[in-house]
Amino acid sequence: MKLNVKINRGEHIDQFEVDYQPDMTVLNVLDEIYQHHDPSIAYRYSCRTGLCTTCMMMINGRPDLSCQKTAEPGEDGYLTLAPLPKGKTIRDLIKEY
Amino acid sequence: MAVEKIQTDVLVIGSGTAGLAAATYAALEDKQVLILDKGALGRSGSSTGAVQIAGLGDWSHEEDDTERYLEDIYTSGRGLSNPNLAKTLVHDIDQRIQDLIDWGLKLDREGDQVSVSHTSGHSLPRSVSAKKGKAGLGLLHTLRKKVTKDERITTLSDVMTIKLIKSDERVVGALVLELSTNKFFLIQSKATVLATGGAGQLYPITSNPVQSTGDGFSLGLQAGATLIDMEQVQFYPVSIIEPQSIAGLCISFYHNSKLFNNKGERFMKYYAPDTLEDATRDTLSIAIATEISEGRGPIWLDATDVIDQVKKEFSHEYQLCLDRGVDLANKRAQVGPAAHFMMGGVRIDADAKTDVEGLFAAGETAGGLHGGNRLGNNALSECLVFGARAGMNAAKLVDDVTVSILDANPIRINQYGNHRPFEIKQHIQHSMSSYVEVIRKNEGLREALNQLLNVREQLENVQISNPDVYSREIVDYIEAQHMVNTAEAIVRSALERQESRGSHYNTDYPDLTSTIKHNLVRMKNHQFQVQPEEVESSETKR
């Protein structure tokens, strides 16, 4: 099974078609992209249990935790990821702390 | 490329509870403090996931006191707990928790009473929490607020430590990489505190955050510090195995639940007939791993009889499972041991000083307090007590130090190497989970050592295709170097211990030896040295 992913990386939007299993989280999808599609993708996470909140990003237009949110396409057929609008974005999906 | 220099009185590496406590207490002594973290400051340590903290206070059980708490630590430590560290913990913890309360921490209450819970291995209830079962978050919020408001403390997120710098046998700072700019800095400090947490990421299934790659053990080793009892790795016995997306999640209510093997047997009756699932973590991990290795896995957790209590006291864990399709109200969960905590670590004294002048260690990075098995909820207690001691004592070092400006670029960027850093990390994890898990054998330990030597060769030929800022490949590369050093220290220490004690269970030596020894690991001229040292104190022997 494949999942189409769009990532807003500031100056451009990249698209990926990744291998997908139904219980994958958005963070699992980002790991898949880093390991097998684009080693330059930048994203932040730590605890993987929804507590540290450092993996927060816009997921299909809504702020959510990438480690907790099940990866699924939005209405346009893409899982769409972008950095949170508030605060300084340093690179791709990484906000400044 | 010249390396810029930054000066501070006290450098703190790591910003979990131990690091934030060290920074706070050093600043209270009116010192300039620089605290850095390779992730988001104050949000990237293992403390985040801690549910409760054990301790003493005006809320303690009427029969509890320092002697009884100390006795429980000694019993759990299987003869390897350092009595000076254990006495310090039980002596200081009351005041340290009170400091946090004075700074705004609110303990969870039942009516007008502080809620005090029982935890396996503690002879009396002495665990308290905050933020409704998220004690770690409560401590971090309180300390982060304190650190942020203190003008004597500078904080830096996303800064990786490459190595500690020494001058005349004294640690005088660290070489670091700022990920947001890809610039190296030389930090010059009168005292340095290692508080980088543990090394759960040496294993593929762990409760630890992604940053727990054993950096502090590796940095300490390379600076000449001694590591103690590194073979003592605690596996959290009852952790989620499936679904994979929450693999490693600790199930804190296992002592109230039932465990079954694939034959439907409540197998703990064979291993701990008196306590069943309410056994210490080492006993439970070995029992579960034995069931799995002898073909009676997978292991299932049944919490249906206590589900109301689970929903109330452990709502976050219940909800995480529910969100991923496991409703513990009517479904069993597949569980097993997951890498959780390093009892071993950088050897310290009661002042949190290491063997190297100018270098302190605290929290999980330090070793010796818990011996062969850490009691539940003593991790945050350790972080608070020894973080504070590290900060206070680091502040006493007032001699100026000087560091020569380095000129070399310590990271070799090779776009055409053969091995991607994340794959090297996976190789380390595979070796450790195959041969250095709960149940160990001599042959497996020797094989792990061979494989780690191969990993070192791979690290000489790494492919880094993205050298830009926030390069995950550079992060993985630096972490892989720390991981292989830490892994080798664990394996060599495990080979040295020719008995089964605490969390180290070797089927070739299933019994205890009559003489109790610590294993001390040092690095000299890039070579590991392991030296046994007989335990002198008779008071901890059990």
HADDOCK unambig.tbl for C-alpha pairs under 7 A between the chains (distance, minus, plus):
assign (segid A and resid 23 and name CA) (segid B and resid 245 and name CA) 6.96 0.50 0.50
assign (segid A and resid 24 and name CA) (segid B and resid 245 and name CA) 6.36 0.50 0.50
assign (segid A and resid 25 and name CA) (segid B and resid 245 and name CA) 6.66 0.50 0.50
assign (segid A and resid 39 and name CA) (segid B and resid 466 and name CA) 6.71 0.50 0.50
assign (segid A and resid 40 and name CA) (segid B and resid 466 and name CA) 5.57 0.50 0.50
assign (segid A and resid 40 and name CA) (segid B and resid 471 and name CA) 6.41 0.50 0.50
assign (segid A and resid 42 and name CA) (segid B and resid 470 and name CA) 6.47 0.50 0.50
assign (segid A and resid 42 and name CA) (segid B and resid 472 and name CA) 6.77 0.50 0.50
assign (segid A and resid 46 and name CA) (segid B and resid 44 and name CA) 5.56 0.50 0.50
assign (segid A and resid 46 and name CA) (segid B and resid 209 and name CA) 4.97 0.50 0.50
assign (segid A and resid 46 and name CA) (segid B and resid 210 and name CA) 5.22 0.50 0.50
assign (segid A and resid 46 and name CA) (segid B and resid 211 and name CA) 6.63 0.50 0.50
assign (segid A and resid 47 and name CA) (segid B and resid 208 and name CA) 6.88 0.50 0.50
assign (segid A and resid 47 and name CA) (segid B and resid 209 and name CA) 4.31 0.50 0.50
assign (segid A and resid 47 and name CA) (segid B and resid 210 and name CA) 6.71 0.50 0.50
assign (segid A and resid 48 and name CA) (segid B and resid 209 and name CA) 6.88 0.50 0.50
assign (segid A and resid 51 and name CA) (segid B and resid 48 and name CA) 6.60 0.50 0.50
assign (segid A and resid 51 and name CA) (segid B and resid 49 and name CA) 6.95 0.50 0.50
assign (segid A and resid 52 and name CA) (segid B and resid 43 and name CA) 5.46 0.50 0.50
assign (segid A and resid 52 and name CA) (segid B and resid 48 and name CA) 6.31 0.50 0.50
assign (segid A and resid 97 and name CA) (segid B and resid 40 and name CA) 5.88 0.50 0.50
assign (segid A and resid 97 and name CA) (segid B and resid 157 and name CA) 6.43 0.50 0.50
